């Protein structure tokens, strides 16, 4: 089923501040009263068996957050492509919560079939592996009747985003939770700031500027004895066929907040530029080290979105929303203009809060489903990456309906020949704006 190019999320429905506060109070009550709804868990048990797919930094942290979120959570199975990475992750998780990390040898799975074994062994699945696999593993979890937390991004190309959307719709019909790793949606300060924007505190949105600027992320140097494909799987963040590159991988967090401010309205079109200026060497794979995207909306508003992964440069994350009556800083939970306001409420860690709401919903029989916004925001990021790689302007409808998918087709494994190979100097070829074509007709 193609992704609807006119897609808007359920959260686009205008919500009054009164409704927002009522919902927040109800959720807080659910979080505070977990002991009262223990038996609402489908299995009728206090114990929720959790499995982890992907034992990198984010997967390890997500598992620890899940253990902290609910005293009935037990980690019972883990999977990763590599045994050494699995062992290191499990050691950290056990040190954090030894009494509820109960993963025996028979439930430590490596290789490309490990995800299936984890899904079979648990009630709830946490997915935080190479991004290429997120839609596939999400669908497998939903097909098996499991609640799923899945890290961003939710696809690295239009085909993957549509697969995520379809899996999320299936989860809704089956009464299963799908919670996104776009954790800012669970930041109480951002929630309140966005709600005030929706209530008119800054007037009509005119423009937005978002930045995700940092040094290169998780560089894994090639080790003796590794094959080419093993190196790429271990250093997956720096290969576009596994990660999608940095607009999809990192800037998606800031793009998601802009989409939220715009009530999930997709842009009409986008153009952008990017390339590699300072980050050279095989460890950087085929990624760009800077991107800039301009998104245009139907009523004239524009989103200016920037990301960079370069050493010894200005770093920082910022999200500014400019309106006819003022401006909002989402990172600072602040509004200035005709109305001046700063958030003064509680500030729980959003990574933990998302797991608390996830498990509270499961126990209360009120499953959360992030599918609408997580597909929308990811597709906006995908559009941005495509226009940076191609150097061409591209419309939302054409991009969302495109059959572009990063090669190779079908299942991959340790015998896969990577679609990108190093040249004689060890460097990998990168996209060439003006020459690279990803979407037919552009």
N, C-alpha and C positions, 0 to 999 in steps of 0.2 A: 504494500500500500504506500503510494508516494506521500511524502510529507506535504501537508497543505501549505502552498506558498502564502496563503492569507492567514497563516497560523497566528493565533493569539492565545495566551494562557488563561486559565480560569481566574488567576489573580489579577487579570486586567479589569475585572469588575470593580467599579468605584466602591470604596468602603469608607464609611464615616469613621471619625475618630472614636465615637461611642462604640461602634461595632468592633473596631480594632482592640479597644481596651477590654471589652467583654470577652473577646476570644483569648486575649493574653491572660486574663484572670483565670479563665477556665483551664488553660494549658498549665499555668503555674500550679493550680490546684491539683491537676493530674500528676505533675512532677513531684509535688509535695506529698501526695497520698498514694505512692506506689504500693505500700503495704496493704491498702484497702482494696486494690484491684488485682492482687496476685492471681486469683483463680480465673481471671478473664483471659489468661494465656490459653491459646487453643489446646495445648497439650494438658491443661489442667494441672500444671506443675509450676512450682516456684522457679525451677531451673530452666534457663534458656541456653541451648547449645549453640555456640557461635563458631563459625569457621572463617578463616582468613585466607584470601587468595592474593598473593603479592607481599613479599616480606622485606620490601625496601623501607626507607625512613617513614614514608607516609602510612604504609600499611601497618608497620609496627606501632606507630603513634595511634592510629585508628583503633587498633585492638586494645591498647591500654585505655583509651578514652571510653571504649565500650565497657570494659571491666569496671571503670570508675563510675559509669553512668547508672548502673543497675546492679544491686548486690546479688541478683540471681543469675547474672551472666557468667557462663563458664566457657572458656576457650577450649574447644575439643579437637580441632583439626586445623592444619595449616598447609599451604602449598606455595611453592616457588619453583622456578625453573632450575635453581641451583641449590645444592645441599648446604654449601657454606653460608650462603645468605640466609637460608631458612634457619640454620642453627644459631647464627648471630642474633637474628630477630627473636627467636624463641627464648634465648638466654635473657635478653632485655625484658621481655614481657613477663617471664617467670620472676625475675628480680623485682619487678613492679608489683606483681600480684601472684605470689606463689600458690596460694591455696585454691585459686580458681583457674589457674592455667594447668589444665589436665590433658595435655596432648601426649599420648603414648606413642611409641615408635611406629605402630601400625597406622597412625593418623598424621604422619609427617610425609607429605607427598611431594615428589619432585618430577620435573619433566612437564610435557605439554598436556598430559591427561590428568594432572593433579587436581585441576579445578573441579572436574567431575566428581572425584572422590570426596573433596571437601563438601560440595553441595549435598551429596548423598548422606553425609555424616552429621549434618547440623540442621537447626531450625532457622538460623539467621546467617546470611552470608555477608562478609565485608570484602569488597573488591577494590584493590589498590595496586594493580600491576601495570605493565606497559599499556599505555592508553589505547593502542590499537585493539586490544582485546576486551575493553569495557563493554561495548554493546553485546558482543557474543556471550560473555559470561553473565551479564545481566539477564539476557533472555533465557539462558540455561537455568539460572536460579528461579526465575518466575515460572518456567515450564515445570520445574520440580516442586512448585508450591512453597517456595521459601521467601521470607522477607529479605530484602536486599538493600544494603548501603553500598553505593558505588561512587568512587572518586571521580572528580572532573579530569579531563573533559569527557563528554558523553558521546564521543565519536570524534574522528579526526578528519572526516570528509562527509559530504551530504548523504552518502549511502549509510554510513555508520550512524549519523544522527537520526535518520528515518528508522533504523533498526531499534534505537533506543526509544523513540517515540512509540513504536508498535509494542515493544516489551512493556513499557509503562502503562499503556492502555490495557494490555492484557492483565497486568497486575491489578488494575482498578476493578476489572470484572471479577477477579478471583479474590478480592478482599485482602490483597497483600500490600505491604509497605514497600515503596521505593523512595529512598532518601538520597539526596545528592550531596556530593562533597563540596558544592559551592557554599562554603560555610558562612559567608556573610549574611545569608538569609536567616541565620540563627543568631546573629549578633543583635542583642536587644537595643543597643544604641543606634545601629543602622536602621533597624525596623522602625523605631520611633521617628527618626529623621525622615525616612522615606514616607511614612504615614503623614507627616506634617507637609511634605511636598505635595502629596496627593490631596491634602485638605486645602491647598492654595497658599501656603505660607510664603512661597517665592513667586507666586503668579504663574503664568504660562512659561514652560521651559523653552529657552531660546537656544542654549548651547550647553555642552558638557565637555569637560576635559578630564581624561583619566590617564594615569601613568603607572607603569610597573617596571621599575628600573633597578637593576641589580647586577652583580658580577655573575659570570657563568655558573650554572647550577649543576651540582652532582656530576663532576667529571670523573670518569672511570678510565684510567690508562690501560692500554693493552698489556697483558702479561704473557710471558713465554708459555708456549703450549696451547694458547687459545686459538681456535679457528677464527676465521673472519666472521662467521655468523655468531659465534659465542661472544666475541668482542662487541658486536652490535647489540645483541640482546642484553648484555651486561651494562652497556653504555647507551641504553635505549632512548634516554631523553634527548640525545643529540643526533638522532636519525629520524627524518620526517616520516618515514613509512611506519615507524613505531610510536612516535609522539605527536606528529602533526606540526611541529615547530612552535615557536614561543607565543604567538598570538593565541593559538588554541590551547597551549599548555599553561601559560601564566597570565597573560592579559585577559583571559576569559573571566577571571575573578572580577576585574574592574569593569569589563564589558557587561557582566551579569548585573552589577549594581546600576549601571546606566539603563539597562533593559528594564529593571525593576522600577526605576524612577519614571520611565516612559510607559508604565503600565503594560509592559510586554509588547508594545507596538513594534513590529519589525521595521527596519529602515527600508527606504525605497531602493537604495543603491549605495555603493561604496567605491572609493578608489584609494590607493595607497602606494607606498614605496618601502623598500627595505633592501638589505644586502648584508655583506660581511665586510667590515672595515678593519678590525683589529684582532679578531679571534681566529688565528690560523694554526693548523696542525691537525693530525688525524683524530685527536680526542674530541674535536669540535664537530666531527661528522659532516653532515651536509646542511647544517642549520644556518640561518641568518643570525647576525648578532644585533640587529636593530630593525625595527618596524615602525611605521606610522600609517594610521588608517583614518580616513574621513568618511563617516557615515552620514547620509542625508535622509531626513524624514519628511513625511508628506506635508506637514504644515511649516516647513522651513527650518526646523531645529537641526542642529548638527552635533555629532559626537566626534571629538578629536581624541584618538586613542593611540598611546605610544608605549612601546616596550623596548628594553635594551638589555643585553647580557654582555657587558664589557667590563674589564678590570679597570680600576683606578679612575672611575668616572662617577659623576653625581648619581646617587642612588636614592630611591624612595618610592613609596606607593601613595598616590593621592587621587581623590575623586571629587571633582567640583561640578556642581549643577547650577547653572545660571538661569535666572528667570526674570520676568518683567518687573518683579517687585523685590528681588533680592537674590541671594545666592546661598547654597548649602555646601558644606564640607562634610562628606560622609565619613571620612576617617576621623574627623574631630567631633562628630555628632553636633554640628553647630549650624545655625542659620543666622544670617545678617541681612539687614535691609529694612523694609517697613516693619518687619517683625524680627526681633533679636531673641535668640533662644539657644541654650546649651542643654544637652541631655544630662540629667543628674541622677538617673536611675542605676540599678544594679548592672554590673559589667562581668557576667560570667564568660568564661573562655568559650568562644563559639564552636570550636572543635568538640568540646565536651558537651555543650548545650545541644548540638545536633544529635548526638548519641542519646542524650537524655530524652529528648522529644521523640526520637525514633522508638526507643524501647517503651516509653510511656504509652505511645499510641498502640503498640503491639499488645501490651498488657490490658489496655482499656478497650480493646476491640475497635479502635478508631484509627485504622492504618493511615499513615501519611503517604502522599504521593506527590513527589517533586517533578514528575515527568514533564508537565507542560512547560515550566520555566527552564528546566535543565536542557531540554531539547532546543528551545528557542534561543537561549543565551549561547549555547554551543554552536548553533548554526550561524549566529551573528559573528562569532569568532572565526568560524570556518570561512565565511564570506570574506572577512578581513585578511585571512592568510592567503586565500586564493588571489585577491587583487594585488597583494604585495608580491607574490611569486610571479604573477603574469604581467604586472605593470599596466593592466587594463581596468577600466571601470566595468563594474558588473552589477546587474540588478538582483534584488532579493529573490524575486520569483524564479528567475532563471537559475540562480545558484541553488535554491532549495529544491528545485525539481531535477537538478542535474544528476547524471549517473556517475559522476567522478568519484573514484575511490583510489586511494593509494595502493599501488601494486605491492606484492603479487596477489593474484586472485586465490580464493579458497584457503584451506587450512595451511598453516606454516609449521615448521618444526626445526630440528637441529640440522636436517639435510636440505633446508631451503637455501636456494641461492638468492642472496639479498639483491633487491632491485637497484642498489647503489653500491658500486665497487670503487676502491681506491685507485688512483692513477699511479704511474711510476714513481712519483714523488711522495706517495702516501696520502695525498690530499684527495678528498671526495668532491665530486662535482656538485655544484649547488644550482638552484633555479636561477635563470637569467631573465629578469624582467624585460618584456618586449619580445622575447623569444619563447619562453616557456608557456605552453598552453595546457590548461587543466580542464576547462569547461568548453565543450564544443561551441563553435561560433563566436568565440571571443579572440 
